Amino acid sequence: MKYKDTLNLGKTAFPMRGSLPKTEPERQQKWYDADLYNQRLAQNEKKPHFNLHDGPPYANGNIHLGHALNKISKDIIVRYKNMSGYYAPYVPGWDTHGLPIEQQLTKAGHDRKSMPKSEWRDLAKQFALEQVNKQRNDFKRLGIMADWDNPYITLQPEFEAAQVRVFGEMAGKGYIFKGSKPVYWSWSSESALAEAEIEYHDIDSTSLYYANKVKDGKGILDSDTYFVVWTTTPFTVTASRGITLGPDMDYAVIQPEGETRKFVVATGRLDVIASKFGWENYKTLATYKGQDLDRITAFHPWDESAEEMVMNADHVTLDSGTGLVHTAPGFGEDDFNVGQKYGLEVAVTVDEKGFMTASAGTDFEGEFYDDVVDLVIEKLSNKNLFLAKEKITHSYPFDWRTKKPIIWRAVPQWFASVDKFRQSILNDLDNVTFYPEWGKKRLYNMIRDRGDWVISRQRVWGVPLPIFYAEDQTPILDQTIINHVADLFEKYGSNYWFEHEAKDLLPADYTNEHSPNGLFKKEEDIMDVWFDSGSSWAGVMNTRKQLDYPADLYLEGSDQYRGWFNSSLITSVAVTGHAPYKNVLSQGFTLDGKGNKMSKSLGNTISPLDVANQMGIEILRLWTISVDTSQDMPVSNEILKQVSESYRKLRNTLRFLMANTSDFNYQTDAVTYAERAAHDQYFSVLLNNFIKDVRSAYDNYQFNDVFKRVINFVNVDLSAFYLDIAKDVVYVEAPTGHARRSMQTVFYETLLALTKLLLPVLPHTAEEVWEYLPNETTDFAYLSDMPEVQDLGDTTQLLETWEKFMIMRNSVNKALEEARASELIGKNAEAALTLYLTDEQQTLVSELNANIRMLLMVSQLHLESTTSDNSIKDYDGFKIVVSRAAGGVSPRDRMFHEDLGADPAFPELSKHEAEIIREFYPEAVSEGLE
């Protein structure tokens, strides 16, 4: 019989390598075949509810890394909640209306304007559903546990009906109105846009300085005086109707040397302007406050039929320009507001495609708005009004879908008033918890400062605005009528609106005093897609019986403070008086390894499906908790390789624990906490605190803390200490002896706790481990519950004592390292230690009540009273002497013993080892050992 046959060497068939790209899809299929999602819900049916509401990704193309981060994070939360005593369903959703799908159809060769709207919408629906199926398969490959067979999709009739009813509630409260004021207008999309559909880029623009001649100076300014104005949008000069001044600013009337004309410029900009125009010498003839010049009029530079009024407003600054702001009420929010105050015409000289209209003048008609700079300069120069031009670089809004610049353009639009219930929204934010906390202030400020919401879009693929017009063009916003339309949509889908005339959409007996002849028209615009997703609390959480409203959690990227978080909050407070969520968790964006934004054009993107096929999705799932998601996160193949090393360490640790509990039955062999060896009790406390800390991190959505605590626990508490000392016990001690069973009990509890705590993050690996745990009766790990924190009494003193021992251990390790460096010893097993202990240190050893020699992993240990011998080296307060161990080496435990051969039958073994052999390996007595 061989010596190794008497060792309890761990055995397990659990593979060292996960072969994740191959095994993950196989394991996922097992989940679907077993309907594991519904099994878990059925098990939790009578437990408290937890509802995470899925913000719908847009159904267009394969998923990207941001999708993966989002869905994996949600899956982690839902899995954890289900294993923590909650009924936590997860209904995934998709946003399916809007311009990107129309653009895809156009790219495919379909012409929207050559076919009926309903036919175009059928094509869009077909495309959207194809994208939903594509993304659903992608998400399933990430290991996401969800109700994939019953998602919510914004094109579903029941969803559209709920959305229309939300609109009806808001209309009934007077929150919906039609107005004509400048909105973000995308000429590339031919539609109005909401603020959430805008992104900003730096652009170069040509700014112009020119003069407006005084028409009526009101006895203050002479007729040979000119206002010097500045504009960064030359095309809007065609619609200029005013000049705005700061009421409390000082303005000088100056006359440059050699000029017959006089000019009005803000005093605070005079030096800059004089230098720019080459006015080396000038006289200041008079100075006025802006309010002194209020309502003076000037001639339009070239349009004799139009005049411009001098107005006062607080938005004028001295940061740039001349202090006199060119004002075109049809092309800017500030311009519109001051123009309304002064009763100016709202002129719009650009059409929906960005081309100048006849109202701009015959010279401009048909020209693209951004191509008329030279023509404007020519018109000004012909009147001797052009003063200067310059290139400026500034941040400018773009359509986030087409990546083209927008213009502000006043056109009739439907708005949702925010101002009418703004304070209610702000007040209710106090009832919402934000992760991170700064999210509350960010959303609060956005709601506080936002204007009315433009909810109409001049497109086709979306939910129609359920509005009718009477014969005199009076809009009909009757909530009863709107709900009637909702009922039609629920039964037939919203395409019904485009397939029928107004009379077929209204109740059969409907009459209206504004339509004496019974004639009606229907609105052709559709709703903003943010109204679609912003109504999902009503279309999903408030309608599906397994869900609750308000949701416990919304989780999305930080861009959704101006998007989904924002629109959902507005619609929910408008209708119900409170927010649709109790908690909001936001995450940053994924960056490449150098901290740059990921972009296909830059070639620095990483496909989550490529990661799944090359490394395994478990690596990406582990990366998800390895980063601080409250800010932007770098990811690269190099970073993922580092994460894979952490995964390998976790897997090998689980494998070691499995291998060394393969002959252990927790039901019959477990040792109670009170009966465990001191070191096992200590590690039981560490494990208990670890469970408490990790569960707390999960509860507070601090995934990065989960990762840090798991890695620290595995690398420091387990590998660097407990598993290090364990081999002398689990390999060498009697197979069923108390010392080994005590440690195996802790091993198994650690294995079980780690497996369950890691399951939300690494479900494939956890389920694989579960198959090697015969003591566990559930078919899947996901059907088990999270480990509970045990009541081990007051462990404060125990932890303090062991903390002091760890200081002693560190000192000993320093001494051993020095001995190794001097070649006195090789391995620790070759060492004999003599510790000269103070009274306090002796008390520590006594309180430990542990096998100190084994804990220090040396062959021999001698404890002596402290000495004044200065030749004995002090290691951080511990006097330690290292020498070569006495006796011989046992081939069985590789330690030095002075009692080898105490049992004549086993001359190479220590007395203790021989006793184990005689009791548990009787055949070795007759056969001998080799």
QUINORMO-V938010 format. One record per pair of residues at least 4 apart in sequence whose C-alpha atoms are under 8 Angstrom apart, sorted by the first residue. I is the first residue (numbers start at 1). J is the second residue. Records with the same first field share a line. If there is no record, write none. Layout:
I=J ; J
This chain:
1=5 ; 924 ; 927 ; 928 ; 929 ; 930
2=6 ; 929 ; 930
3=7 ; 891 ; 892 ; 929 ; 930
4=9 ; 892
6=917 ; 921
7=731 ; 732 ; 892
8=730 ; 731 ; 732 ; 733 ; 735
9=660 ; 730 ; 731
10=656 ; 658 ; 659 ; 660 ; 661 ; 662 ; 731
11=658 ; 659 ; 660 ; 662
12=655 ; 658 ; 659 ; 662
14=655 ; 769 ; 772
15=655
16=651 ; 652 ; 655
18=23 ; 765
19=23 ; 616
20=24 ; 615 ; 616 ; 617 ; 618
21=25 ; 612 ; 613 ; 614 ; 615 ; 616 ; 617
22=26
23=27
24=28 ; 616 ; 617 ; 764
25=29 ; 141
26=30
27=31 ; 764
28=32 ; 141 ; 143 ; 764
29=33
30=34
31=35 ; 36 ; 37
32=36 ; 37
34=39
35=39
36=40
37=41 ; 145 ; 146 ; 147
38=42
39=43 ; 783
40=44 ; 82 ; 782 ; 783
41=45 ; 82 ; 87 ; 88 ; 89
43=783
44=82 ; 85 ; 86 ; 87
45=87
46=87
47=85 ; 86 ; 87
48=85 ; 86 ; 87
49=86 ; 87 ; 88 ; 548
50=81 ; 86 ; 87 ; 88 ; 89 ; 551 ; 552
51=88 ; 89 ; 90 ; 547 ; 548 ; 551 ; 552 ; 553
52=74 ; 78 ; 88 ; 89 ; 90 ; 551 ; 552 ; 553 ; 554 ; 555
53=90 ; 91 ; 541 ; 551 ; 552 ; 553 ; 554 ; 555
54=90 ; 91 ; 92 ; 93 ; 554 ; 555
55=93 ; 94 ; 533 ; 554 ; 555 ; 556 ; 564
56=92 ; 93 ; 94 ; 95 ; 533
57=67 ; 93 ; 94 ; 95
58=94 ; 95 ; 96
59=94 ; 95 ; 96 ; 128 ; 129 ; 131 ; 132 ; 135
60=100 ; 101 ; 128 ; 131 ; 132
61=131 ; 134 ; 135
62=131 ; 134 ; 135 ; 138
63=67 ; 68 ; 135 ; 138 ; 139 ; 607 ; 608
64=68 ; 606 ; 607 ; 608
65=69 ; 590 ; 606 ; 607 ; 608
66=70 ; 589 ; 590
67=71
68=72 ; 139 ; 142 ; 608
69=73 ; 621 ; 624
70=74 ; 555 ; 556 ; 557
71=75 ; 139 ; 144
72=76 ; 142 ; 144 ; 621 ; 624
73=77 ; 624
74=78 ; 555
75=79 ; 144 ; 145 ; 760
76=80 ; 760 ; 761
77=81 ; 698 ; 701 ; 760
78=82 ; 88 ; 89 ; 90
79=83 ; 145 ; 759 ; 760 ; 782
80=84 ; 698 ; 760 ; 786
81=85 ; 86 ; 87 ; 88
82=86 ; 87 ; 88
83=782 ; 783 ; 784 ; 785 ; 786
84=785 ; 786
85=785
89=146 ; 147 ; 546 ; 547
90=145 ; 146 ; 147
91=146 ; 147 ; 148 ; 150 ; 151 ; 152
92=146 ; 147 ; 148 ; 151 ; 152
93=151 ; 152 ; 153 ; 154
94=132 ; 151 ; 152 ; 153 ; 154
95=153 ; 154 ; 155 ; 532 ; 533
96=101 ; 125 ; 128 ; 153 ; 154 ; 155
97=101 ; 128 ; 154 ; 155 ; 461 ; 462 ; 463 ; 529
98=102 ; 459 ; 461 ; 462 ; 528 ; 529
99=103 ; 189 ; 401 ; 459 ; 461
100=104 ; 401
101=105 ; 124 ; 127 ; 128
102=106 ; 124 ; 461
103=107
104=108
105=109 ; 110 ; 123 ; 124
106=110 ; 111 ; 112
111=115
112=116 ; 117 ; 120
115=119 ; 120
116=120
117=121 ; 460 ; 498
118=122 ; 495 ; 498 ; 499
119=123
120=124 ; 460 ; 461
121=125 ; 460 ; 461 ; 495
122=126
123=127
124=128 ; 461
125=129 ; 155
126=130
127=131
128=132
129=133
130=134
131=135
132=136
133=137
134=138
135=139
136=140 ; 148
137=141
138=142 ; 609
139=143 ; 144
140=144 ; 145
141=609 ; 612 ; 617
142=612 ; 617
143=617 ; 763 ; 764
147=151
152=156 ; 159 ; 540
153=159
154=159 ; 160 ; 532 ; 533
155=159 ; 160
156=160 ; 493
157=161 ; 489 ; 490 ; 491 ; 492 ; 493 ; 494
158=162 ; 489 ; 490 ; 491 ; 539
159=163 ; 490 ; 536 ; 539 ; 540
160=164 ; 463 ; 486 ; 489 ; 490 ; 493 ; 494 ; 532 ; 539
161=165 ; 485 ; 486 ; 487 ; 488 ; 489 ; 490 ; 539
162=166 ; 486 ; 535 ; 538 ; 539
163=167 ; 531 ; 532 ; 535 ; 536 ; 538 ; 539
164=168 ; 466 ; 482 ; 483 ; 485 ; 486
165=169 ; 482 ; 483 ; 486
166=170 ; 535 ; 538 ; 571 ; 575
167=171
168=172 ; 477 ; 478 ; 479 ; 480 ; 482 ; 483
169=173 ; 479 ; 575
170=174 ; 175 ; 176 ; 416 ; 571 ; 574 ; 575
171=175 ; 176 ; 177 ; 477 ; 478 ; 479
172=477 ; 478 ; 479
175=416 ; 417 ; 418 ; 420
176=414 ; 415 ; 416 ; 417
177=414 ; 415 ; 416 ; 417
178=412 ; 413 ; 414 ; 415
179=411 ; 412 ; 413 ; 414 ; 415
180=410 ; 411 ; 412 ; 413
181=330 ; 333 ; 336 ; 409 ; 410 ; 411 ; 412 ; 413
182=329 ; 330 ; 331 ; 332 ; 333 ; 336 ; 408 ; 409 ; 410 ; 411
183=192 ; 193 ; 332 ; 333 ; 408 ; 409 ; 410 ; 411 ; 454
184=192 ; 193 ; 194 ; 195 ; 406 ; 407 ; 408 ; 409
185=190 ; 191 ; 192 ; 193 ; 352 ; 406 ; 407 ; 408 ; 409
186=190 ; 191 ; 192 ; 193 ; 352 ; 399 ; 404 ; 405 ; 406 ; 407
187=191 ; 352 ; 353 ; 354 ; 406 ; 407
188=353 ; 354 ; 402 ; 404
189=402
190=352 ; 353 ; 458 ; 459
191=352 ; 457 ; 458 ; 459
192=454 ; 456 ; 457 ; 458
193=197 ; 198 ; 399 ; 454 ; 457 ; 528
194=198 ; 453 ; 454 ; 455 ; 528
195=562
196=562 ; 563
197=399 ; 400 ; 401
198=397 ; 398 ; 399 ; 400
199=397 ; 398 ; 399 ; 400
200=395 ; 396 ; 397 ; 398
201=395 ; 396 ; 397 ; 398
202=393 ; 394 ; 395 ; 396
203=393 ; 394 ; 395 ; 396
204=391 ; 392 ; 393 ; 394
205=232 ; 233 ; 391 ; 392 ; 393 ; 394
206=232 ; 233 ; 234 ; 373 ; 389 ; 390 ; 391 ; 392
207=230 ; 231 ; 232 ; 233 ; 234 ; 389 ; 390 ; 391 ; 392
208=230 ; 231 ; 232 ; 234 ; 386 ; 387 ; 388 ; 389 ; 390
209=228 ; 229 ; 230 ; 231 ; 386 ; 387 ; 388 ; 389
210=228 ; 229 ; 230 ; 380 ; 385 ; 386 ; 387 ; 388
211=226 ; 227 ; 228 ; 229 ; 301 ; 385 ; 386 ; 387
212=226 ; 227 ; 228 ; 229 ; 298 ; 299 ; 300 ; 301 ; 385
213=223 ; 224 ; 225 ; 226 ; 227 ; 298 ; 299 ; 300 ; 301
214=221 ; 222 ; 223 ; 224 ; 225 ; 226 ; 227 ; 296 ; 297 ; 298 ; 299
215=223 ; 296 ; 297 ; 298 ; 299
216=223 ; 296 ; 297 ; 298
217=221 ; 222 ; 223 ; 296 ; 297
218=296
220=293
221=225
224=261 ; 262
225=261 ; 262 ; 263 ; 264
226=261 ; 262 ; 263 ; 264
227=263 ; 264 ; 265 ; 324
228=263 ; 264 ; 265 ; 322 ; 324
229=243 ; 321 ; 322 ; 323 ; 324 ; 325 ; 326
230=321 ; 322 ; 324 ; 325 ; 326
231=321 ; 325 ; 326
233=237
234=372 ; 373 ; 376
235=369 ; 370 ; 372 ; 373 ; 376
236=240 ; 328 ; 331 ; 349
237=326 ; 328 ; 376
238=349 ; 360 ; 361
239=328 ; 329 ; 330 ; 347 ; 348 ; 349 ; 360
240=300 ; 308 ; 326 ; 327 ; 328 ; 329 ; 347
241=300 ; 306 ; 307 ; 308 ; 309 ; 327 ; 328 ; 329 ; 344 ; 345
242=307 ; 308 ; 309 ; 310 ; 311 ; 326 ; 327 ; 328 ; 339 ; 344
243=308 ; 309 ; 310 ; 311 ; 324 ; 325 ; 326 ; 327
244=310 ; 311 ; 312 ; 313 ; 316 ; 324 ; 325 ; 326 ; 327
245=249 ; 290 ; 291 ; 310 ; 311 ; 312 ; 313 ; 316 ; 323 ; 324 ; 325
246=290 ; 291 ; 312 ; 313 ; 314 ; 315 ; 316 ; 317 ; 323 ; 324
247=289 ; 290 ; 291 ; 292 ; 312 ; 313 ; 314
248=289 ; 290 ; 291
249=266 ; 289 ; 290
250=266 ; 267 ; 268 ; 287 ; 288 ; 289 ; 290
251=264 ; 265 ; 266 ; 267 ; 287 ; 288 ; 289 ; 290
252=263 ; 264 ; 265 ; 266 ; 267 ; 284 ; 285 ; 286 ; 287 ; 288
253=262 ; 263 ; 264 ; 265 ; 284 ; 285 ; 286 ; 287
254=262 ; 263 ; 264 ; 265 ; 282 ; 283 ; 284 ; 285 ; 286
255=259 ; 260 ; 261 ; 262 ; 263 ; 282 ; 283 ; 284 ; 285
256=262 ; 279 ; 280 ; 281 ; 282 ; 283
257=279 ; 280 ; 281 ; 282 ; 283
265=269 ; 270 ; 322 ; 323 ; 324
266=270 ; 318 ; 322 ; 323 ; 324
268=318 ; 323
269=273 ; 318 ; 320 ; 321 ; 322 ; 323
270=274 ; 322
271=275
272=276
273=277 ; 322
274=278 ; 279 ; 280
275=279 ; 280
276=388
277=387 ; 388
288=292 ; 293
289=293
290=294 ; 312
291=312
293=310 ; 311
294=310 ; 311 ; 312
295=309 ; 310 ; 311
296=309 ; 310
297=307 ; 308 ; 309 ; 310
298=307 ; 308 ; 309 ; 310
299=303 ; 304 ; 306 ; 307 ; 308
300=304 ; 306 ; 307 ; 308
301=380 ; 383 ; 385
302=379 ; 380 ; 383
311=338 ; 342
312=338
313=338
315=334
316=323 ; 324 ; 325
317=323
318=322 ; 323
321=325
327=335 ; 339
328=332 ; 335 ; 336 ; 346 ; 347
329=333 ; 334 ; 335 ; 336 ; 337 ; 338 ; 339 ; 340 ; 344 ; 345 ; 346 ; 347 ; 410
330=335 ; 336 ; 346 ; 347 ; 348 ; 408 ; 409 ; 410
331=335 ; 336 ; 348 ; 407 ; 408 ; 409 ; 410
332=336 ; 408 ; 409
333=337 ; 408
334=338
335=339
336=340 ; 346
337=341
338=342
339=343 ; 344 ; 345 ; 346
340=344
346=410
348=359 ; 409 ; 410 ; 411
349=356 ; 357 ; 358 ; 359 ; 360
350=354 ; 355 ; 356 ; 357 ; 360 ; 369 ; 409
351=355 ; 356 ; 357
354=368 ; 369
355=365 ; 366 ; 367 ; 368 ; 369
356=360 ; 364 ; 365 ; 366 ; 367 ; 368 ; 369
357=361 ; 364 ; 365 ; 366
358=362 ; 364 ; 365 ; 366
359=365
360=364 ; 365
361=365
364=372 ; 375
367=371 ; 372
368=372
372=376
373=377
374=378
375=379
376=380
377=381 ; 386
378=382
379=383
380=384 ; 385 ; 386
381=385 ; 386
396=405
397=405 ; 406
398=403 ; 404 ; 405 ; 406
399=403 ; 404 ; 405 ; 406
400=404
413=454 ; 455 ; 456
414=454 ; 455 ; 456
415=452 ; 453 ; 454 ; 455 ; 456
416=452 ; 453 ; 454 ; 455
417=421 ; 452 ; 453
418=422 ; 450 ; 451 ; 452 ; 453 ; 570
419=423 ; 451 ; 452
421=425 ; 574
422=426 ; 447 ; 448
423=427
424=428 ; 573 ; 577
425=429 ; 447 ; 569 ; 570 ; 573 ; 577 ; 578 ; 579
426=430 ; 444 ; 447 ; 448
428=432 ; 578 ; 579
429=440 ; 444 ; 579
431=582
432=579 ; 581 ; 582 ; 583 ; 584
433=437 ; 440 ; 582 ; 583 ; 584
434=438 ; 439 ; 440 ; 583 ; 584 ; 585
435=439 ; 583 ; 584 ; 585 ; 586 ; 630 ; 701
436=585 ; 586 ; 630
437=441
438=442
439=443 ; 561 ; 586
440=444
441=445
442=446 ; 561
443=447 ; 561 ; 562 ; 566
444=448
445=449
446=450 ; 561 ; 562
447=566
454=528
455=527 ; 528 ; 531
456=465 ; 525 ; 526 ; 527 ; 528
457=525 ; 526 ; 527 ; 528
458=524 ; 525 ; 526
459=525 ; 526
460=525 ; 526
461=526
462=526 ; 527 ; 528 ; 529
463=494 ; 526 ; 527 ; 532
464=494 ; 497 ; 523 ; 524 ; 525 ; 526 ; 527
465=523 ; 524 ; 525 ; 526 ; 527
466=482 ; 485 ; 522 ; 523
467=475 ; 476 ; 477 ; 482 ; 522 ; 523
468=475 ; 476 ; 477 ; 502 ; 520 ; 521 ; 522 ; 523
469=473 ; 474 ; 475 ; 476 ; 520 ; 521 ; 522 ; 523
470=474 ; 475 ; 476 ; 512 ; 514 ; 515 ; 519 ; 520 ; 521
471=514 ; 515 ; 516 ; 517 ; 519 ; 520 ; 521
472=514 ; 515
474=514
477=481 ; 482
478=482
479=483
480=484
481=485 ; 506 ; 507
482=486
483=487
484=488 ; 506 ; 507
485=489 ; 505 ; 506
486=490
487=491
488=492 ; 493 ; 494 ; 496 ; 505
489=493 ; 494 ; 495 ; 496
490=494
492=496
494=498
495=499
496=500
497=501 ; 505
500=504 ; 505
501=505 ; 521 ; 522
502=506 ; 520 ; 521 ; 522
503=507 ; 508 ; 519 ; 520
504=508
506=510
511=515 ; 518
512=516 ; 518
515=519 ; 520
527=531 ; 532
528=532
529=533
530=534 ; 563 ; 564 ; 567
531=535 ; 567 ; 568 ; 571
532=536
533=564 ; 567 ; 568
534=564 ; 565 ; 566 ; 567 ; 568 ; 569 ; 571
535=539 ; 567 ; 568 ; 571 ; 572
536=540 ; 541 ; 568
537=541 ; 542 ; 549 ; 550 ; 551 ; 568 ; 572 ; 580
538=542 ; 543
539=543
540=544 ; 547
541=547 ; 548 ; 549 ; 550 ; 551
542=547 ; 548 ; 549 ; 550
543=547
544=548
549=580 ; 581
550=579 ; 580 ; 581 ; 582
551=580 ; 581 ; 582
552=581 ; 582 ; 583
553=581 ; 582 ; 583 ; 584 ; 585
554=565 ; 581 ; 583 ; 584 ; 585
555=584 ; 585 ; 586 ; 587
556=560 ; 585 ; 586 ; 587
557=586 ; 587 ; 588 ; 589
558=586 ; 587 ; 588 ; 589
559=563
560=564 ; 565 ; 566
561=565 ; 566
562=566 ; 567
563=567
564=568
565=569
566=570
567=571
568=572 ; 579 ; 580
569=573 ; 578 ; 579 ; 580
570=574 ; 579
571=575
572=576 ; 577 ; 578 ; 579 ; 580
573=577 ; 578 ; 579 ; 580
586=630
587=629 ; 630 ; 631 ; 632
588=629 ; 630 ; 631 ; 632 ; 633
589=631 ; 632 ; 633
590=597 ; 598 ; 632 ; 633 ; 634 ; 635
591=595 ; 596 ; 597 ; 598 ; 632 ; 633 ; 634 ; 635
592=596 ; 597 ; 598 ; 604 ; 605 ; 634 ; 635 ; 636
593=634 ; 635 ; 636 ; 638 ; 639
594=634
595=633 ; 634
598=602 ; 603 ; 604 ; 605
599=603 ; 604 ; 605
600=604 ; 605
606=610 ; 611 ; 636
607=611
608=612 ; 617 ; 620
609=613 ; 617
610=614
611=615 ; 616 ; 617 ; 619 ; 620
612=616 ; 617 ; 618 ; 620
613=617
615=619 ; 644
616=620
617=621
618=622 ; 761 ; 762 ; 763 ; 764 ; 765
619=623 ; 640 ; 643 ; 644 ; 647
620=624 ; 640
621=625 ; 761 ; 762
622=626 ; 643 ; 647 ; 761 ; 762
623=627 ; 640 ; 643
624=629 ; 703
625=629 ; 703 ; 704 ; 706 ; 707 ; 761
626=643 ; 703 ; 704 ; 707 ; 708
627=633 ; 704
628=632 ; 633 ; 703 ; 704
629=633 ; 704
635=639 ; 640
636=640
637=641
638=642
639=643
640=644
641=645
642=646
643=647
644=648
645=649
646=650 ; 711
647=651
648=652
649=653
650=654 ; 711 ; 714
651=655 ; 765
652=656
653=657 ; 714 ; 719
654=658 ; 751 ; 754 ; 755 ; 769
655=659
656=660
657=661 ; 747 ; 748 ; 751
658=662 ; 748 ; 751 ; 772 ; 773
660=730 ; 744 ; 747
661=665 ; 744 ; 747 ; 748
664=669 ; 741 ; 744
665=669 ; 670 ; 775
666=670 ; 745 ; 748 ; 775
667=775
669=741 ; 745
670=741 ; 742 ; 744 ; 745
671=675 ; 676 ; 738 ; 741 ; 742 ; 745
672=676
673=681 ; 684
674=681
675=742
676=680 ; 681 ; 739 ; 742 ; 743
677=681 ; 739 ; 742 ; 743 ; 850
678=682 ; 848 ; 849 ; 850
679=683 ; 850
680=684 ; 742 ; 743 ; 746
681=685
682=686 ; 798 ; 799 ; 802
683=687 ; 722 ; 746
684=688 ; 746
685=689 ; 792 ; 795
686=690 ; 717
687=691 ; 750
688=692 ; 789 ; 790
689=693 ; 789
690=694 ; 709 ; 713
691=695 ; 753 ; 757 ; 787 ; 788 ; 789
692=696 ; 788 ; 789
693=697 ; 709
694=698 ; 705 ; 706 ; 709 ; 710 ; 757
695=699 ; 757
696=700
697=701 ; 702 ; 703 ; 705 ; 706
698=702 ; 703 ; 706
702=706
703=707
704=708
705=709
706=710
707=711
708=712
709=713
710=714
711=715
712=716 ; 717
713=717 ; 718
714=718 ; 719
715=719 ; 720
716=720 ; 721
717=721 ; 722
718=722 ; 723 ; 724
719=723 ; 724
720=724
721=725
722=726
723=727
725=729 ; 854 ; 855 ; 856 ; 857
726=730 ; 731 ; 743
727=731 ; 732
728=732 ; 733 ; 854 ; 893
729=733 ; 739 ; 740 ; 743
730=735 ; 740 ; 743 ; 744
732=892 ; 893 ; 913
733=737 ; 739 ; 740 ; 913 ; 916
734=739 ; 740 ; 916 ; 920
735=740 ; 741 ; 920
736=740 ; 741
737=741
738=742
739=743
740=744
741=745
742=746
743=747
744=748
745=749
746=750
747=751
748=752
749=753
750=754
751=755
752=756 ; 787
753=757 ; 786 ; 787
754=758
755=759 ; 766 ; 769 ; 770
756=760 ; 766 ; 781 ; 784 ; 785 ; 786 ; 787
757=786 ; 787
758=762 ; 763 ; 766
759=763 ; 764 ; 765 ; 766 ; 767 ; 781 ; 782
762=766
763=767 ; 782
764=768
765=769
766=770 ; 781
767=771 ; 780 ; 781 ; 782
768=772
769=773
770=776 ; 780 ; 781
778=783 ; 784
779=783
780=784
795=799
796=800
797=801
798=802
799=803
800=804
801=805 ; 844 ; 847 ; 848
802=806 ; 848
803=807
804=808 ; 844
805=809 ; 844 ; 845
806=810
807=811
808=812 ; 878
809=813 ; 856
810=814
811=815 ; 875 ; 876 ; 878
812=816 ; 856 ; 875 ; 880
813=817
814=818 ; 875
815=819 ; 875 ; 880 ; 881 ; 882
816=820 ; 828 ; 831 ; 882
817=821
818=822
819=823 ; 824 ; 825 ; 882
820=824 ; 825 ; 826 ; 827
824=883 ; 884
825=830 ; 831 ; 883 ; 884
826=830
827=831
828=857 ; 858 ; 859
829=857 ; 858 ; 859 ; 885 ; 894 ; 895 ; 896
830=858 ; 859 ; 884 ; 885 ; 895 ; 896
831=858 ; 859 ; 860 ; 882 ; 883 ; 884 ; 885
832=858 ; 859 ; 860 ; 861 ; 862 ; 882 ; 883 ; 884 ; 885 ; 886
833=858 ; 860 ; 861 ; 862 ; 880 ; 881 ; 882 ; 883
834=861 ; 862 ; 863 ; 864 ; 880 ; 881 ; 882
835=861 ; 862 ; 863 ; 864 ; 878 ; 879 ; 880 ; 881
836=863 ; 864 ; 865 ; 866 ; 867 ; 878 ; 879 ; 880
837=841 ; 842 ; 863 ; 864 ; 865 ; 866 ; 878 ; 879
838=842 ; 865 ; 866
839=843 ; 865 ; 866
840=844
841=845
842=846
843=847
844=848
845=849 ; 850 ; 852
851=855
852=856 ; 861
853=857 ; 858 ; 859 ; 860 ; 861
854=858 ; 859
858=895
859=885 ; 895 ; 896 ; 897
860=885 ; 886 ; 896
866=879
872=879 ; 880 ; 881
873=879 ; 880 ; 881
874=878 ; 879 ; 880
875=879 ; 880
885=896
886=896 ; 897 ; 898
887=896 ; 897 ; 898 ; 899 ; 900
888=896 ; 897 ; 898 ; 900
889=894 ; 895 ; 896 ; 897 ; 908
890=894 ; 895 ; 896 ; 897 ; 900 ; 908 ; 909 ; 910
891=908 ; 909
892=909
897=910
898=910
899=909 ; 910 ; 911
900=907 ; 908 ; 909 ; 910 ; 911
901=905 ; 906 ; 907 ; 908 ; 909 ; 910 ; 911
902=906 ; 907 ; 909 ; 910 ; 911
903=907 ; 909 ; 910 ; 911 ; 914
905=925 ; 928
906=914 ; 928 ; 929
909=913 ; 914
910=914
911=915
912=916
913=917
914=918
915=919
916=920 ; 921
917=921 ; 922 ; 924 ; 925
918=922 ; 924 ; 925
921=925
922=926
923=927 ; 928
924=928 ; 929
